[in-house]
């Protein structure tokens, strides 16, 4: 059986402007910087990392709750980086994990 890529993310970037720096010297926080991965149909992907590393921002950017600063988001062969997300909203979601239910206190 051939694995077909359901989601492909290429060099995703999400930068947020910060105050200061002036007009010519704008400053940004690089929340997500050059993230690439793919998920084949039938697979599950879990993003794991320390607090503040960009997991939620990556998910929100994939769903286009934040417009990506750079990179490509390809869903089922279609580049959805800058399209109307309405047809895709029911097909994509973030599932947040409850750390209290999943972490072993021992």
NUPA-321845 format. One record per residue (C-alpha): residue number from 1; residue in three letters; y, x, z. Coordinates in pm, 1 decimal, decimal comma, padded with zeros to 6 digits, always signed. Layout:
NUPA-321845
 num residu    north     east       up
 NUM    ALA        Y        X        Z
...
***
This chain:
NUPA-321845
 num residu    north     east       up
   1    UNK +00000,0 +00000,0 +00000,0
   2    UNK +00337,9 +00137,8 -00102,0
   3    UNK +00607,9 +00146,8 +00165,6
   4    UNK +00932,9 -00005,5 +00045,1
   5    UNK +01253,4 +00080,0 +00226,2
   6    UNK +01403,0 -00226,9 +00390,0
   7    UNK +01705,1 -00048,5 +00536,5
   8    UNK +01848,2 +00283,7 +00430,0
   9    UNK +02147,2 +00443,4 +00598,5
  10    UNK +02310,2 +00745,0 +00434,2
  11    UNK +02568,9 +00962,9 +00611,5
  12    UNK +02709,2 +00673,8 +00817,3
  13    UNK +03039,6 +00748,5 +00989,5
  14    UNK +03242,3 +00537,9 +01230,4
  15    UNK +03570,4 +00683,3 +01353,0
  16    UNK +03821,1 +00505,6 +01574,1
  17    UNK +04191,6 +00601,5 +01587,0
  18    UNK +04335,8 +00710,4 +01921,9
  19    UNK +04693,9 +00702,9 +02035,8
  20    UNK +04901,3 +01012,1 +01985,2
  21    UNK +04902,1 +01265,4 +01708,4
  22    UNK +05189,2 +01110,0 +01512,6
  23    UNK +05201,0 +00989,6 +01153,4
  24    UNK +05081,5 +01303,4 +00975,6
  25    UNK +04844,3 +01430,0 +01245,0
  26    UNK +04632,4 +01124,2 +01330,5
  27    UNK +04358,0 +01171,1 +01588,0
  28    UNK +04019,9 +00999,7 +01581,7
  29    UNK +03717,3 +00959,8 +01806,3
  30    UNK +03402,0 +01024,3 +01605,4
  31    UNK +03176,5 +00755,7 +01754,6
  32    UNK +02913,6 +00795,3 +01479,7
  33    UNK +02920,4 +01101,8 +01258,0
  34    UNK +02682,4 +01158,2 +00963,2
  35    UNK +02384,6 +00943,3 +01069,1
  36    UNK +02104,7 +00896,5 +00813,8
  37    UNK +01768,8 +00719,6 +00845,2
  38    UNK +01551,4 +00458,5 +00678,2
  39    UNK +01317,8 +00181,0 +00789,8
  40    UNK +01028,0 +00068,2 +00572,5
  41    UNK +00928,1 -00299,0 +00552,6
  42    UNK +00707,4 -00388,0 +00848,3
  43    UNK +00838,9 -00103,5 +01065,6
  44    UNK +01050,0 -00117,7 +01379,3
  45    UNK +01322,1 +00130,1 +01469,6
  46    UNK +01442,0 +00201,6 +01821,2
  47    UNK +01762,7 +00396,2 +01882,3
  48    UNK +01736,8 +00594,1 +02203,6
  49    UNK +01998,4 +00817,8 +02361,5
  50    UNK +02225,4 +00877,6 +02652,7
  51    UNK +02512,4 +00650,2 +02743,3
  52    UNK +02805,4 +00682,7 +02505,5
  53    UNK +02615,6 +00853,4 +02223,2
  54    UNK +02685,3 +00581,0 +01962,7
  55    UNK +02374,1 +00359,4 +01967,6
  56    UNK +02563,5 +00030,4 +01994,9
  57    UNK +02835,6 +00145,5 +01754,7
  58    UNK +02567,0 +00234,6 +01499,6
  59    UNK +02414,1 -00113,4 +01530,3
  60    UNK +02749,3 -00288,3 +01512,7
  61    UNK +02846,8 -00082,4 +01208,1
  62    UNK +02517,1 -00164,0 +01032,5
  63    UNK +02588,7 -00533,9 +01086,4
  64    UNK +02944,9 -00466,3 +00971,2
  65    UNK +03101,3 -00590,0 +01291,5
  66    UNK +03292,7 -00263,0 +01245,0
  67    UNK +03385,8 -00154,3 +00893,7
  68    UNK +03223,7 +00187,6 +00837,0
  69    UNK +03454,0 +00485,5 +00795,6
  70    UNK +03209,4 +00642,7 +00551,8
  71    UNK +02853,4 +00644,0 +00426,3
  72    UNK +02624,3 +00383,2 +00273,4
  73    UNK +02422,2 +00092,6 +00411,3
  74    UNK +02148,5 -00025,5 +00174,5
  75    UNK +01951,5 -00338,1 +00266,7
  76    UNK +01647,0 -00428,3 +00056,5
  77    UNK +01779,6 -00227,5 -00238,0
  78    UNK +02133,7 -00370,0 -00225,0
  79    UNK +02433,5 -00166,5 -00113,2
  80    UNK +02593,4 -00386,8 +00155,3
  81    UNK +02850,9 -00132,7 +00270,1
  82    UNK +03146,4 -00334,7 +00143,0
  83    UNK +03013,3 -00682,6 +00053,9
  84    UNK +03045,5 -01024,0 +00217,6
  85    UNK +02788,6 -01019,7 +00501,0
  86    UNK +02738,1 -01396,8 +00521,8
  87    UNK +02408,7 -01400,0 +00323,4
  88    UNK +02269,1 -01116,2 +00540,5
  89    UNK +02367,8 -01239,7 +00889,1
  90    UNK +02044,1 -01436,7 +00941,4
  91    UNK +01828,4 -01146,1 +00826,8
  92    UNK +01971,4 -00875,1 +01053,2
  93    UNK +02029,4 -00852,0 +01428,3
  94    UNK +02060,8 -00612,0 +01719,4
  95    UNK +01814,6 -00661,7 +02004,4
  96    UNK +01944,0 -00506,2 +02325,9
  97    UNK +01682,1 -00383,4 +02569,7
  98    UNK +01704,0 -00468,8 +02938,6
  99    UNK +01673,0 -00129,2 +03112,7
 100    UNK +01569,1 -00289,3 +03442,4
 101    UNK +01270,6 -00457,8 +03276,8
 102    UNK +01160,8 -00154,7 +03075,4
 103    UNK +01214,4 +00156,1 +03287,3
 104    UNK +00944,8 +00261,6 +03533,3
 105    UNK +01114,9 +00330,8 +03869,2
 106    UNK +00838,4 +00578,3 +03960,7
***
